[in-house]
Amino acid sequence: MTFFVLALGLILRLINLNQSFWLDEASQAQQSALSLSQIWSGRPADFHPPLFYTLSHFWLQFGRSEIWLRLLPVTFGVANIYVLYLFARKLFPDKKIIIGHWTLKIEHLAGLLLSAAPFHIYYSQEFRSYSLLGLLGTLAMYFTHQRRFIWLAATNLILLYTHYSSIFIIFTQLAYFAIYSRKALTKFIIHNILFLVLYLPWFPQFSRQLNAGSRIDEYLPGWRNILSISPIKAFPVILFKLIAGRITFVSRPLYFAYFASVMVITLFSLLVARSQAKSFLFVWSFLPIFIMLLTSLAFPQNQPFRVIYVLPALILLIVTACLRFPKLFLTLFMYIALVGNIAYFTRPRLQREQWSQAAIFLQSQAGVVIIKFPGNFAPLDWYAPDLSVIAAVPTMPARSEEVAMKLSSLQASTTPVYLLEYLTDLSDPNRIVDNTLDQLGYTVSRTYDFPGVGFIYKYDKNDNRI
């Protein structure tokens, strides 16, 4: 049964693995291709620790395809399933779910639910550090529960080298020991301080990244809003996404109805959960989210993937609810997984931005490519490094005089123009680039749509302006 659960998890994470890289994944690939010295001492404007970049750097030596590069996070995702299986076996020895004549060990059910979890599948396929963050976070909480302080401190150190949001789960461990065992708290603090000495080599670079991140509004105004959810709706949205995945509906009433039903089912299952480890699981499930939400008041970055390590705790609580009402909760949560996964696997708009397709299209056209950003977009640079691109917005938001200067070469040109809409609301909310093209005698002759990337407008110059 263990092999089946892991095989299912692997198969589900291999579906559509050849999707195009989206903006952040392409940036990850580019940064990982840098030298090791640049990864560890450069990247001042990239607010991420170096571990996943280092692993990806070596992974890149053997291939550059989407499938190959994403196999790295897929590996971490499947490993997370196995770690949760082992954790559940420790927490609930000899516990079984009985449905009619069918008996299922609770550790297998926990692994099965994580294998099929839409949110976990999505981020196991993302060429970013999130699946590694989830794996290490689960390991850290395993060592927290078992009070294996050397292993816990070592895992926390690796977590800090993986993603800065790991600090939320480290403070959760601190709070757990402070509440339930002062003696264990002393050991926890001593071991972690000893291991934190090994983080000192990274601290100067962290300071530079923190300084650059605090000034993001100066050079990327509005970008901070993209990185966060409204504080008013953050908690229910985070909980919903963790359970149901990145699912949306075109119909808002249908979406709200599904959202409400998932939330009711989830909260009811947490309410009826019974376990000696319930306090531990509740602390693990919710305290990192609340710490993140408090932190986001100063540093607004509160997307669900930053606390991906709480998903295994939620699943363990759901599993204990299944012990009481196996048919009800198993049916409901497998239905939620089915809806989320079918939607993700079959709907391009729920998948990643189609930059590969857009780059191939632009390379096949004889025209000038214009983007509304200070520099080239990472996916265009990755998929079409030889494509000539005019970055028409050197300062955000767009300014008329700067845009006019950037597009001045089109004054005497008759070459078609291809304008990407991507990030327009952020970089050019007043459509200054569009208006400048109009003034130069260009009009839209055709519109192309690439899911995620958005519209690409073909402009041709009017004959009477030539």
ROVEX-586113 format. One record per residue (C-alpha): residue number from 1; x, y, z; residue in three letters. Coordinates in nm, 2 decimals. Layout:
<nodes>
{node NUM {X Y Z} "Ala"}
...
</nodes>
This chain:
<nodes>
{node 1 {0.00 0.00 0.00} "Met"}
{node 2 {0.29 0.24 0.08} "Thr"}
{node 3 {0.43 0.19 -0.27} "Phe"}
{node 4 {0.08 0.26 -0.42} "Phe"}
{node 5 {0.05 0.58 -0.23} "Val"}
{node 6 {0.40 0.70 -0.34} "Leu"}
{node 7 {0.34 0.59 -0.70} "Ala"}
{node 8 {0.01 0.77 -0.71} "Leu"}
{node 9 {0.18 1.09 -0.57} "Gly"}
{node 10 {0.45 1.06 -0.84} "Leu"}
{node 11 {0.21 1.00 -1.13} "Ile"}
{node 12 {-0.02 1.29 -1.03} "Leu"}
{node 13 {0.29 1.52 -1.01} "Arg"}
{node 14 {0.41 1.42 -1.36} "Leu"}
{node 15 {0.09 1.52 -1.54} "Ile"}
{node 16 {0.14 1.83 -1.75} "Asn"}
{node 17 {0.50 1.87 -1.62} "Leu"}
{node 18 {0.60 2.02 -1.96} "Asn"}
{node 19 {0.40 2.34 -1.90} "Gln"}
{node 20 {0.58 2.66 -1.99} "Ser"}
{node 21 {0.78 2.83 -1.72} "Phe"}
{node 22 {0.60 3.13 -1.58} "Trp"}
{node 23 {0.77 3.45 -1.47} "Leu"}
{node 24 {0.91 3.34 -1.14} "Asp"}
{node 25 {1.02 3.00 -1.27} "Glu"}
{node 26 {1.21 3.15 -1.56} "Ala"}
{node 27 {1.38 3.39 -1.32} "Ser"}
{node 28 {1.47 3.09 -1.09} "Gln"}
{node 29 {1.62 2.92 -1.39} "Ala"}
{node 30 {1.82 3.22 -1.49} "Gln"}
{node 31 {1.95 3.29 -1.14} "Gln"}
{node 32 {2.04 2.92 -1.09} "Ser"}
{node 33 {2.25 2.93 -1.41} "Ala"}
{node 34 {2.48 3.19 -1.25} "Leu"}
{node 35 {2.81 3.09 -1.10} "Ser"}
{node 36 {2.81 2.97 -0.74} "Leu"}
{node 37 {2.99 3.28 -0.63} "Ser"}
{node 38 {2.72 3.50 -0.79} "Gln"}
{node 39 {2.45 3.28 -0.62} "Ile"}
{node 40 {2.60 3.33 -0.28} "Trp"}
{node 41 {2.73 3.68 -0.30} "Ser"}
{node 42 {2.52 3.84 -0.58} "Gly"}
{node 43 {2.14 3.87 -0.63} "Arg"}
{node 44 {2.09 4.17 -0.39} "Pro"}
{node 45 {1.75 4.24 -0.53} "Ala"}
{node 46 {1.64 3.88 -0.52} "Asp"}
{node 47 {1.49 3.82 -0.17} "Phe"}
{node 48 {1.57 3.45 -0.14} "His"}
{node 49 {1.83 3.24 0.04} "Pro"}
{node 50 {2.08 3.04 -0.17} "Pro"}
{node 51 {2.01 2.67 -0.11} "Leu"}
{node 52 {1.75 2.59 -0.38} "Phe"}
{node 53 {1.95 2.81 -0.62} "Tyr"}
{node 54 {2.26 2.60 -0.55} "Thr"}
{node 55 {2.08 2.27 -0.59} "Leu"}
{node 56 {1.92 2.40 -0.91} "Ser"}
{node 57 {2.26 2.51 -1.04} "His"}
{node 58 {2.39 2.16 -1.03} "Phe"}
{node 59 {2.06 2.02 -1.16} "Trp"}
{node 60 {2.09 2.25 -1.46} "Leu"}
{node 61 {2.42 2.08 -1.56} "Gln"}
{node 62 {2.22 1.78 -1.68} "Phe"}
{node 63 {1.93 1.95 -1.88} "Gly"}
{node 64 {1.73 2.27 -1.93} "Arg"}
{node 65 {1.39 2.14 -2.02} "Ser"}
{node 66 {1.08 2.21 -1.81} "Glu"}
{node 67 {1.03 1.84 -1.73} "Ile"}
{node 68 {1.39 1.79 -1.62} "Trp"}
{node 69 {1.41 2.10 -1.40} "Leu"}
{node 70 {1.07 2.04 -1.24} "Arg"}
{node 71 {1.17 1.68 -1.15} "Leu"}
{node 72 {1.38 1.84 -0.87} "Leu"}
{node 73 {1.07 1.98 -0.68} "Pro"}
{node 74 {0.87 1.68 -0.78} "Val"}
{node 75 {1.13 1.46 -0.59} "Thr"}
{node 76 {1.09 1.68 -0.28} "Phe"}
{node 77 {0.71 1.66 -0.31} "Gly"}
{node 78 {0.70 1.28 -0.32} "Val"}
{node 79 {0.96 1.27 -0.03} "Ala"}
{node 80 {0.72 1.49 0.17} "Asn"}
{node 81 {0.44 1.23 0.12} "Ile"}
{node 82 {0.67 0.96 0.26} "Tyr"}
{node 83 {0.78 1.17 0.56} "Val"}
{node 84 {0.41 1.24 0.64} "Leu"}
{node 85 {0.34 0.87 0.62} "Tyr"}
{node 86 {0.62 0.80 0.88} "Leu"}
{node 87 {0.49 1.09 1.10} "Phe"}
{node 88 {0.14 0.96 1.10} "Ala"}
{node 89 {0.26 0.61 1.19} "Arg"}
{node 90 {0.44 0.76 1.49} "Lys"}
{node 91 {0.14 0.97 1.59} "Leu"}
{node 92 {-0.12 0.71 1.55} "Phe"}
{node 93 {0.03 0.36 1.59} "Pro"}
{node 94 {-0.20 0.08 1.49} "Asp"}
{node 95 {-0.49 0.32 1.41} "Lys"}
{node 96 {-0.71 0.20 1.12} "Lys"}
{node 97 {-1.00 0.34 0.91} "Ile"}
{node 98 {-1.27 0.08 0.86} "Ile"}
{node 99 {-1.53 0.13 0.59} "Ile"}
{node 100 {-1.75 -0.18 0.54} "Gly"}
{node 101 {-1.51 -0.46 0.46} "His"}
{node 102 {-1.23 -0.23 0.37} "Trp"}
{node 103 {-0.95 -0.14 0.62} "Thr"}
{node 104 {-0.70 0.13 0.57} "Leu"}
{node 105 {-0.41 0.22 0.80} "Lys"}
{node 106 {-0.42 0.58 0.91} "Ile"}
{node 107 {-0.06 0.65 0.79} "Glu"}
{node 108 {-0.17 0.53 0.44} "His"}
{node 109 {-0.47 0.76 0.44} "Leu"}
{node 110 {-0.25 1.05 0.54} "Ala"}
{node 111 {-0.01 0.98 0.26} "Gly"}
{node 112 {-0.31 0.93 0.02} "Leu"}
{node 113 {-0.46 1.26 0.10} "Leu"}
{node 114 {-0.13 1.45 0.06} "Leu"}
{node 115 {-0.07 1.26 -0.27} "Ser"}
{node 116 {-0.39 1.38 -0.41} "Ala"}
{node 117 {-0.39 1.73 -0.25} "Ala"}
{node 118 {-0.43 1.98 -0.54} "Pro"}
{node 119 {-0.22 2.26 -0.37} "Phe"}
{node 120 {0.06 2.02 -0.30} "His"}
{node 121 {0.06 1.88 -0.65} "Ile"}
{node 122 {0.07 2.23 -0.80} "Tyr"}
{node 123 {0.37 2.34 -0.60} "Tyr"}
{node 124 {0.55 2.01 -0.63} "Ser"}
{node 125 {0.55 2.10 -1.00} "Gln"}
{node 126 {0.68 2.45 -0.95} "Glu"}
{node 127 {1.05 2.51 -1.02} "Phe"}
{node 128 {1.09 2.70 -0.70} "Arg"}
{node 129 {1.18 2.62 -0.34} "Ser"}
{node 130 {0.83 2.56 -0.21} "Tyr"}
{node 131 {0.82 2.18 -0.23} "Ser"}
{node 132 {1.15 2.17 -0.05} "Leu"}
{node 133 {1.01 2.41 0.21} "Leu"}
{node 134 {0.71 2.18 0.26} "Gly"}
{node 135 {0.94 1.88 0.30} "Leu"}
{node 136 {1.17 2.04 0.55} "Leu"}
{node 137 {0.89 2.20 0.74} "Gly"}
{node 138 {0.73 1.86 0.79} "Thr"}
{node 139 {1.06 1.71 0.90} "Leu"}
{node 140 {1.11 1.99 1.14} "Ala"}
{node 141 {0.77 1.94 1.31} "Met"}
{node 142 {0.84 1.56 1.32} "Tyr"}
{node 143 {1.16 1.63 1.51} "Phe"}
{node 144 {0.98 1.89 1.73} "Thr"}
{node 145 {0.72 1.62 1.83} "His"}
{node 146 {0.99 1.36 1.89} "Gln"}
{node 147 {1.21 1.62 2.07} "Arg"}
{node 148 {1.52 1.53 1.88} "Arg"}
{node 149 {1.68 1.87 1.92} "Phe"}
{node 150 {2.00 1.82 1.72} "Ile"}
{node 151 {1.81 1.70 1.42} "Trp"}
{node 152 {1.56 1.98 1.47} "Leu"}
{node 153 {1.82 2.25 1.49} "Ala"}
{node 154 {2.00 2.12 1.18} "Ala"}
{node 155 {1.67 2.11 0.99} "Thr"}
{node 156 {1.59 2.46 1.09} "Asn"}
{node 157 {1.92 2.58 0.97} "Leu"}
{node 158 {1.86 2.42 0.63} "Ile"}
{node 159 {1.51 2.57 0.63} "Leu"}
{node 160 {1.66 2.92 0.68} "Leu"}
{node 161 {1.89 2.86 0.38} "Tyr"}
{node 162 {1.58 2.75 0.18} "Thr"}
{node 163 {1.32 3.02 0.23} "His"}
{node 164 {1.28 3.31 0.47} "Tyr"}
{node 165 {0.92 3.22 0.55} "Ser"}
{node 166 {1.06 2.92 0.74} "Ser"}
{node 167 {1.10 3.17 1.03} "Ile"}
{node 168 {0.72 3.13 1.09} "Phe"}
{node 169 {0.74 2.76 1.16} "Ile"}
{node 170 {1.06 2.81 1.37} "Ile"}
{node 171 {0.87 3.06 1.59} "Phe"}
{node 172 {0.58 2.81 1.60} "Thr"}
{node 173 {0.82 2.55 1.75} "Gln"}
{node 174 {0.94 2.81 2.00} "Leu"}
{node 175 {0.59 2.89 2.11} "Ala"}
{node 176 {0.49 2.52 2.13} "Tyr"}
{node 177 {0.78 2.44 2.37} "Phe"}
{node 178 {0.71 2.77 2.57} "Ala"}
{node 179 {0.35 2.66 2.62} "Ile"}
{node 180 {0.40 2.29 2.68} "Tyr"}
{node 181 {0.75 2.23 2.82} "Ser"}
{node 182 {0.98 2.49 2.96} "Arg"}
{node 183 {1.26 2.23 3.00} "Lys"}
{node 184 {1.24 2.14 2.64} "Ala"}
{node 185 {1.23 2.51 2.55} "Leu"}
{node 186 {1.58 2.56 2.70} "Thr"}
{node 187 {1.72 2.27 2.50} "Lys"}
{node 188 {1.55 2.40 2.19} "Phe"}
{node 189 {1.70 2.75 2.23} "Ile"}
{node 190 {2.05 2.62 2.30} "Ile"}
{node 191 {2.07 2.38 2.01} "His"}
{node 192 {1.93 2.64 1.76} "Asn"}
{node 193 {2.17 2.91 1.88} "Ile"}
{node 194 {2.46 2.67 1.82} "Leu"}
{node 195 {2.35 2.58 1.47} "Phe"}
{node 196 {2.27 2.94 1.39} "Leu"}
{node 197 {2.64 3.01 1.40} "Val"}
{node 198 {2.65 2.84 1.06} "Leu"}
{node 199 {2.41 3.10 0.92} "Tyr"}
{node 200 {2.65 3.38 0.99} "Leu"}
{node 201 {2.82 3.35 0.65} "Pro"}
{node 202 {2.49 3.43 0.48} "Trp"}
{node 203 {2.39 3.72 0.71} "Phe"}
{node 204 {2.57 4.00 0.52} "Pro"}
{node 205 {2.39 3.90 0.20} "Gln"}
{node 206 {2.06 3.87 0.38} "Phe"}
{node 207 {2.11 4.22 0.51} "Ser"}
{node 208 {2.17 4.35 0.15} "Arg"}
{node 209 {1.86 4.16 0.03} "Gln"}
{node 210 {1.65 4.30 0.32} "Leu"}
{node 211 {1.76 4.65 0.24} "Asn"}
{node 212 {1.68 4.61 -0.13} "Ala"}
{node 213 {1.34 4.45 -0.04} "Gly"}
{node 214 {1.25 4.74 0.19} "Ser"}
{node 215 {1.30 4.98 -0.10} "Arg"}
{node 216 {1.10 4.79 -0.35} "Ile"}
{node 217 {0.84 5.06 -0.37} "Asp"}
{node 218 {1.11 5.30 -0.51} "Glu"}
{node 219 {1.19 5.09 -0.82} "Tyr"}
{node 220 {0.88 4.87 -0.85} "Leu"}
{node 221 {0.59 5.07 -0.71} "Pro"}
{node 222 {0.28 4.85 -0.67} "Gly"}
{node 223 {0.47 4.53 -0.68} "Trp"}
{node 224 {0.42 4.48 -0.31} "Arg"}
{node 225 {0.05 4.46 -0.36} "Asn"}
{node 226 {0.10 4.16 -0.60} "Ile"}
{node 227 {0.28 3.97 -0.33} "Leu"}
{node 228 {0.00 3.98 -0.07} "Ser"}
{node 229 {-0.37 3.91 0.00} "Ile"}
{node 230 {-0.60 4.17 0.16} "Ser"}
{node 231 {-0.56 4.12 0.54} "Pro"}
{node 232 {-0.94 4.11 0.57} "Ile"}
{node 233 {-0.98 3.80 0.37} "Lys"}
{node 234 {-0.63 3.65 0.40} "Ala"}
{node 235 {-0.70 3.37 0.66} "Phe"}
{node 236 {-1.00 3.21 0.49} "Pro"}
{node 237 {-0.84 3.24 0.15} "Val"}
{node 238 {-0.52 3.08 0.27} "Ile"}
{node 239 {-0.71 2.79 0.44} "Leu"}
{node 240 {-0.92 2.74 0.13} "Phe"}
{node 241 {-0.63 2.74 -0.11} "Lys"}
{node 242 {-0.43 2.49 0.10} "Leu"}
{node 243 {-0.72 2.25 0.10} "Ile"}
{node 244 {-0.88 2.30 -0.24} "Ala"}
{node 245 {-0.58 2.42 -0.45} "Gly"}
{node 246 {-0.56 2.71 -0.69} "Arg"}
{node 247 {-0.91 2.67 -0.82} "Ile"}
{node 248 {-1.13 2.95 -0.95} "Thr"}
{node 249 {-1.46 2.97 -1.13} "Phe"}
{node 250 {-1.57 3.21 -1.40} "Val"}
{node 251 {-1.90 3.24 -1.23} "Ser"}
{node 252 {-1.85 3.43 -0.90} "Arg"}
{node 253 {-2.17 3.29 -0.73} "Pro"}
{node 254 {-2.05 2.94 -0.81} "Leu"}
{node 255 {-1.70 3.02 -0.68} "Tyr"}
{node 256 {-1.83 3.16 -0.36} "Phe"}
{node 257 {-2.07 2.86 -0.31} "Ala"}
{node 258 {-1.78 2.62 -0.36} "Tyr"}
{node 259 {-1.55 2.83 -0.14} "Phe"}
{node 260 {-1.82 2.83 0.14} "Ala"}
{node 261 {-1.88 2.45 0.11} "Ser"}
{node 262 {-1.50 2.37 0.13} "Val"}
{node 263 {-1.46 2.60 0.43} "Met"}
{node 264 {-1.76 2.45 0.62} "Val"}
{node 265 {-1.64 2.09 0.55} "Ile"}
{node 266 {-1.28 2.18 0.66} "Thr"}
{node 267 {-1.38 2.36 0.97} "Leu"}
{node 268 {-1.63 2.09 1.07} "Phe"}
{node 269 {-1.36 1.82 1.02} "Ser"}
{node 270 {-1.12 2.02 1.24} "Leu"}
{node 271 {-1.39 2.06 1.51} "Leu"}
{node 272 {-1.47 1.69 1.53} "Val"}
{node 273 {-1.11 1.57 1.52} "Ala"}
{node 274 {-1.00 1.37 1.82} "Arg"}
{node 275 {-0.64 1.29 1.90} "Ser"}
{node 276 {-0.39 1.30 2.18} "Gln"}
{node 277 {-0.18 1.51 1.94} "Ala"}
{node 278 {-0.46 1.75 1.86} "Lys"}
{node 279 {-0.30 2.04 2.05} "Ser"}
{node 280 {0.03 1.99 1.86} "Phe"}
{node 281 {-0.15 1.96 1.53} "Leu"}
{node 282 {-0.35 2.28 1.59} "Phe"}
{node 283 {-0.05 2.48 1.68} "Val"}
{node 284 {0.13 2.35 1.37} "Trp"}
{node 285 {-0.17 2.42 1.15} "Ser"}
{node 286 {-0.26 2.77 1.25} "Phe"}
{node 287 {0.02 2.95 1.44} "Leu"}
{node 288 {0.25 2.99 1.13} "Pro"}
{node 289 {-0.05 3.14 0.94} "Ile"}
{node 290 {-0.12 3.39 1.22} "Phe"}
{node 291 {0.25 3.48 1.26} "Ile"}
{node 292 {0.27 3.54 0.88} "Met"}
{node 293 {-0.04 3.76 0.89} "Leu"}
{node 294 {0.10 3.97 1.17} "Leu"}
{node 295 {0.43 4.00 0.98} "Thr"}
{node 296 {0.25 4.10 0.67} "Ser"}
{node 297 {0.12 4.42 0.83} "Leu"}
{node 298 {0.48 4.54 0.80} "Ala"}
{node 299 {0.60 4.32 0.51} "Phe"}
{node 300 {0.29 4.23 0.30} "Pro"}
{node 301 {0.38 3.89 0.17} "Gln"}
{node 302 {0.11 3.65 0.28} "Asn"}
{node 303 {0.04 3.41 0.00} "Gln"}
{node 304 {-0.06 3.05 0.10} "Pro"}
{node 305 {0.25 2.89 -0.06} "Phe"}
{node 306 {0.47 3.06 0.20} "Arg"}
{node 307 {0.32 2.83 0.47} "Val"}
{node 308 {0.29 2.52 0.26} "Ile"}
{node 309 {0.44 2.33 0.55} "Tyr"}
{node 310 {0.11 2.36 0.74} "Val"}
{node 311 {-0.08 2.15 0.48} "Leu"}
{node 312 {0.05 1.82 0.63} "Pro"}
{node 313 {-0.08 1.92 0.97} "Ala"}
{node 314 {-0.42 2.00 0.83} "Leu"}
{node 315 {-0.42 1.66 0.66} "Ile"}
{node 316 {-0.34 1.49 0.99} "Leu"}
{node 317 {-0.63 1.66 1.16} "Leu"}
{node 318 {-0.86 1.56 0.87} "Ile"}
{node 319 {-0.74 1.20 0.91} "Val"}
{node 320 {-0.84 1.20 1.28} "Thr"}
{node 321 {-1.18 1.33 1.18} "Ala"}
{node 322 {-1.20 1.03 0.94} "Cys"}
{node 323 {-1.15 0.80 1.23} "Leu"}
{node 324 {-1.49 0.92 1.37} "Arg"}
{node 325 {-1.68 0.96 1.04} "Phe"}
{node 326 {-1.48 0.77 0.78} "Pro"}
{node 327 {-1.74 0.76 0.50} "Lys"}
{node 328 {-1.84 1.12 0.53} "Leu"}
{node 329 {-1.50 1.29 0.54} "Phe"}
{node 330 {-1.32 1.06 0.31} "Leu"}
{node 331 {-1.58 1.11 0.05} "Thr"}
{node 332 {-1.59 1.48 0.09} "Leu"}
{node 333 {-1.22 1.54 0.08} "Phe"}
{node 334 {-1.16 1.30 -0.21} "Met"}
{node 335 {-1.43 1.49 -0.39} "Tyr"}
{node 336 {-1.25 1.82 -0.32} "Ile"}
{node 337 {-0.92 1.68 -0.45} "Ala"}
{node 338 {-1.09 1.54 -0.76} "Leu"}
{node 339 {-1.25 1.88 -0.84} "Val"}
{node 340 {-0.93 2.07 -0.78} "Gly"}
{node 341 {-0.71 1.83 -0.98} "Asn"}
{node 342 {-0.94 1.79 -1.28} "Ile"}
{node 343 {-0.98 2.17 -1.30} "Ala"}
{node 344 {-0.60 2.22 -1.28} "Tyr"}
{node 345 {-0.51 1.95 -1.53} "Phe"}
{node 346 {-0.77 2.04 -1.79} "Thr"}
{node 347 {-0.80 2.42 -1.78} "Arg"}
{node 348 {-0.51 2.62 -1.92} "Pro"}
{node 349 {-0.61 2.94 -1.73} "Arg"}
{node 350 {-0.54 2.76 -1.40} "Leu"}
{node 351 {-0.20 2.64 -1.52} "Gln"}
{node 352 {0.11 2.84 -1.57} "Arg"}
{node 353 {0.16 3.14 -1.80} "Glu"}
{node 354 {0.21 3.03 -2.16} "Gln"}
{node 355 {0.54 3.21 -2.22} "Trp"}
{node 356 {0.69 2.93 -2.42} "Ser"}
{node 357 {0.41 2.95 -2.67} "Gln"}
{node 358 {0.42 3.34 -2.67} "Ala"}
{node 359 {0.80 3.34 -2.73} "Ala"}
{node 360 {0.77 3.09 -3.02} "Ile"}
{node 361 {0.49 3.31 -3.17} "Phe"}
{node 362 {0.69 3.63 -3.14} "Leu"}
{node 363 {1.00 3.47 -3.29} "Gln"}
{node 364 {0.79 3.37 -3.60} "Ser"}
{node 365 {0.67 3.73 -3.66} "Gln"}
{node 366 {0.86 4.00 -3.84} "Ala"}
{node 367 {0.80 4.29 -3.61} "Gly"}
{node 368 {0.91 4.49 -3.31} "Val"}
{node 369 {0.83 4.35 -2.97} "Val"}
{node 370 {0.74 4.60 -2.70} "Ile"}
{node 371 {0.69 4.53 -2.33} "Ile"}
{node 372 {0.58 4.75 -2.05} "Lys"}
{node 373 {0.86 4.69 -1.80} "Phe"}
{node 374 {1.21 4.84 -1.71} "Pro"}
{node 375 {1.38 4.53 -1.85} "Gly"}
{node 376 {1.31 4.22 -2.04} "Asn"}
{node 377 {1.08 3.96 -1.89} "Phe"}
{node 378 {1.27 3.65 -1.77} "Ala"}
{node 379 {1.06 3.40 -1.97} "Pro"}
{node 380 {1.12 3.58 -2.29} "Leu"}
{node 381 {1.49 3.60 -2.21} "Asp"}
{node 382 {1.49 3.22 -2.13} "Trp"}
{node 383 {1.29 3.10 -2.43} "Tyr"}
{node 384 {1.39 3.36 -2.69} "Ala"}
{node 385 {1.73 3.50 -2.59} "Pro"}
{node 386 {1.79 3.64 -2.94} "Asp"}
{node 387 {1.46 3.82 -2.96} "Leu"}
{node 388 {1.49 4.19 -2.98} "Ser"}
{node 389 {1.27 4.36 -2.72} "Val"}
{node 390 {1.20 4.72 -2.64} "Ile"}
{node 391 {1.15 4.78 -2.27} "Ala"}
{node 392 {0.93 5.08 -2.31} "Ala"}
{node 393 {0.88 5.17 -1.94} "Val"}
{node 394 {1.22 5.24 -1.78} "Pro"}
{node 395 {1.05 5.39 -1.47} "Thr"}
{node 396 {0.73 5.26 -1.31} "Met"}
{node 397 {0.46 5.38 -1.35} "Pro"}
{node 398 {0.52 5.48 -1.71} "Ala"}
{node 399 {0.61 5.84 -1.79} "Arg"}
{node 400 {0.52 6.00 -2.12} "Ser"}
{node 401 {0.86 6.16 -2.20} "Glu"}
{node 402 {1.05 5.84 -2.12} "Glu"}
{node 403 {0.81 5.62 -2.32} "Val"}
{node 404 {0.83 5.87 -2.62} "Ala"}
{node 405 {1.21 5.85 -2.61} "Met"}
{node 406 {1.21 5.46 -2.60} "Lys"}
{node 407 {0.97 5.45 -2.89} "Leu"}
{node 408 {1.13 5.73 -3.10} "Ser"}
{node 409 {1.29 5.48 -3.34} "Ser"}
{node 410 {0.94 5.39 -3.46} "Leu"}
{node 411 {0.88 5.74 -3.59} "Gln"}
{node 412 {1.00 5.66 -3.94} "Ala"}
{node 413 {0.94 5.28 -3.92} "Ser"}
{node 414 {0.67 5.08 -4.10} "Thr"}
{node 415 {0.75 4.76 -3.92} "Thr"}
{node 416 {0.46 4.59 -3.74} "Pro"}
{node 417 {0.46 4.62 -3.36} "Val"}
{node 418 {0.37 4.35 -3.11} "Tyr"}
{node 419 {0.28 4.50 -2.77} "Leu"}
{node 420 {0.25 4.27 -2.46} "Leu"}
{node 421 {-0.03 4.36 -2.22} "Glu"}
{node 422 {0.15 4.17 -1.93} "Tyr"}
{node 423 {0.16 4.37 -1.60} "Leu"}
{node 424 {0.00 4.68 -1.77} "Thr"}
{node 425 {-0.21 4.76 -1.47} "Asp"}
{node 426 {0.11 4.78 -1.26} "Leu"}
{node 427 {0.36 4.94 -1.50} "Ser"}
{node 428 {0.13 5.15 -1.73} "Asp"}
{node 429 {-0.21 5.20 -1.57} "Pro"}
{node 430 {-0.27 5.51 -1.78} "Asn"}
{node 431 {-0.19 5.33 -2.11} "Arg"}
{node 432 {0.08 5.58 -2.20} "Ile"}
{node 433 {0.26 5.32 -2.42} "Val"}
{node 434 {-0.07 5.25 -2.61} "Asp"}
{node 435 {-0.13 5.63 -2.66} "Asn"}
{node 436 {0.22 5.69 -2.78} "Thr"}
{node 437 {0.18 5.42 -3.04} "Leu"}
{node 438 {-0.14 5.59 -3.15} "Asp"}
{node 439 {0.04 5.92 -3.18} "Gln"}
{node 440 {0.30 5.75 -3.40} "Leu"}
{node 441 {0.03 5.64 -3.64} "Gly"}
{node 442 {-0.01 5.28 -3.52} "Tyr"}
{node 443 {-0.35 5.11 -3.48} "Thr"}
{node 444 {-0.43 4.76 -3.35} "Val"}
{node 445 {-0.49 4.52 -3.64} "Ser"}
{node 446 {-0.51 4.20 -3.45} "Arg"}
{node 447 {-0.52 4.06 -3.09} "Thr"}
{node 448 {-0.36 3.73 -2.98} "Tyr"}
{node 449 {-0.44 3.57 -2.64} "Asp"}
{node 450 {-0.19 3.35 -2.45} "Phe"}
{node 451 {-0.34 3.23 -2.11} "Pro"}
{node 452 {-0.15 3.39 -1.82} "Gly"}
{node 453 {0.06 3.61 -2.04} "Val"}
{node 454 {-0.25 3.79 -2.16} "Gly"}
{node 455 {-0.31 3.98 -2.48} "Phe"}
{node 456 {-0.05 4.05 -2.74} "Ile"}
{node 457 {-0.16 4.33 -2.97} "Tyr"}
{node 458 {-0.04 4.36 -3.33} "Lys"}
{node 459 {-0.01 4.72 -3.44} "Tyr"}
{node 460 {0.03 4.83 -3.80} "Asp"}
{node 461 {0.11 5.18 -3.91} "Lys"}
{node 462 {-0.16 5.37 -4.10} "Asn"}
{node 463 {-0.07 5.44 -4.46} "Asp"}
{node 464 {-0.15 5.81 -4.43} "Asn"}
{node 465 {0.10 5.86 -4.15} "Arg"}
{node 466 {0.39 5.70 -4.35} "Ile"}
</nodes>
